[in-house]
Amino acid sequence: MTQRARRHVGGGGLSRSDGINPYCLWREVLTCESLAELVELYIARIEEKNDAGKKRQRLVFPRYHQRDVVRKLLADVAHHGPEPQVPDPALR
């Protein structure tokens, strides 16, 4: 959840007692850009066979926190590059 969403929920009373945050759902997950990103990058169609050998397809969606971590990792790599930042021993 973004800081903006946390502030809004903390001060606006939009959180529910069951832990569901409708603000986060409508403002961050169900936007056109977010849904397009989900379809393009994250939602997977899995084909499985049951015990009788009959094929079955199902969709697998990421959890919010999993998607949030992937976004943060991609942003970090874009900013710092793929190589780990190892301090120069000569600077110690």
C-alpha positions as CSV (number, residue, x, y, z in Angstrom):
1,M,0.0,0.0,0.0
2,T,1.3,3.4,-0.8
3,Q,2.0,6.0,1.8
4,R,-0.9,8.1,0.4
5,A,-3.3,5.2,0.9
6,R,-2.0,4.5,4.4
7,R,-2.5,8.2,5.4
8,H,-5.9,8.2,3.8
9,V,-7.0,5.0,5.6
10,G,-5.5,6.1,8.9
11,G,-7.2,9.5,8.9
12,G,-10.3,8.9,6.8
13,G,-11.9,5.8,8.4
14,L,-12.1,3.9,5.1
15,S,-10.6,0.7,6.6
16,R,-13.0,-2.0,7.7
17,S,-12.9,-4.2,10.7
18,D,-12.4,-7.3,8.6
19,G,-9.1,-5.9,7.2
20,I,-10.3,-5.3,3.7
21,N,-9.2,-1.9,2.4
22,P,-11.6,-0.7,-0.3
23,Y,-9.6,2.5,-0.9
24,C,-6.6,0.5,-1.9
25,L,-8.6,-1.8,-4.1
26,W,-10.3,1.0,-6.1
27,R,-7.4,3.5,-6.2
28,E,-4.5,1.1,-6.8
29,V,-5.7,-2.3,-8.1
30,L,-8.8,-1.6,-10.2
31,T,-7.4,1.2,-12.4
32,C,-7.1,0.7,-16.2
33,E,-3.3,0.8,-16.0
34,S,-3.1,-1.6,-13.1
35,L,-5.5,-4.1,-14.7
36,A,-3.6,-4.0,-17.9
37,E,-0.3,-4.6,-16.1
38,L,-1.9,-7.5,-14.2
39,V,-3.1,-9.1,-17.4
40,E,0.2,-8.5,-19.3
41,L,2.7,-9.5,-16.6
42,Y,1.2,-11.2,-13.6
43,I,-1.9,-13.3,-14.2
44,A,-1.0,-16.8,-15.2
45,R,-3.2,-19.5,-16.8
46,I,-2.3,-22.9,-15.3
47,E,-3.4,-26.2,-16.9
48,E,-3.7,-29.2,-14.6
49,K,-5.0,-32.7,-14.9
50,N,-7.2,-34.2,-12.2
51,D,-7.0,-37.8,-11.0
52,A,-9.2,-38.9,-13.9
53,G,-6.9,-37.3,-16.4
54,K,-9.3,-34.6,-17.3
55,K,-7.6,-31.2,-18.1
56,R,-8.6,-28.2,-16.1
57,Q,-7.5,-24.6,-16.5
58,R,-7.4,-22.0,-13.8
59,L,-6.1,-18.4,-13.4
60,V,-3.6,-17.5,-10.8
61,F,-3.5,-13.9,-9.5
62,P,-0.7,-12.3,-7.5
63,R,-1.4,-11.1,-4.0
64,Y,-1.1,-7.4,-3.5
65,H,2.1,-7.5,-1.4
66,Q,3.8,-9.8,-3.9
67,R,3.1,-7.4,-6.8
68,D,4.2,-4.5,-4.6
69,V,7.5,-6.2,-3.9
70,V,8.1,-6.9,-7.6
71,R,7.4,-3.3,-8.5
72,K,9.9,-2.1,-5.8
73,L,12.6,-4.5,-7.0
74,L,12.2,-3.4,-10.6
75,A,12.3,0.3,-9.6
76,D,15.5,-0.4,-7.5
77,V,17.2,-2.2,-10.5
78,A,16.2,0.6,-12.8
79,H,17.7,3.2,-10.4
80,H,20.8,1.3,-9.2
81,G,21.4,-1.2,-12.0
82,P,21.6,-5.0,-11.8
83,E,25.0,-5.2,-10.1
84,P,25.2,-5.1,-6.3
85,Q,26.7,-1.9,-4.9
86,V,29.8,-3.2,-3.1
87,P,31.6,-0.5,-1.1
88,D,35.2,0.2,-2.2
89,P,37.6,-1.3,0.5
90,A,40.0,1.6,-0.1
91,L,37.4,4.0,1.2
92,R,37.2,2.3,4.6
